């Protein structure tokens, strides 16, 4: 099971994308961070094995 992806604001007004407790990328605008998060989520779904089929 993959870890939770989330976008969090930082003290300097930029955003960081996390997977679990690991920071994947930081220093982004909110829009960039949300797009990156969506991209990573799509990649995870593409490589995840389909269970129960």
Number of C-alpha atoms within 10 A of each C-alpha: 6 10 10 10 17 16 18 13 16 12 6 7 10 15 21 22 25 19 16 12 11 10 13 14 15 17 15 17 14 17 10 16 23 18 12 18 21 14 11 16 14 12 11 13 11 10 8 11 10 8 5 4 4
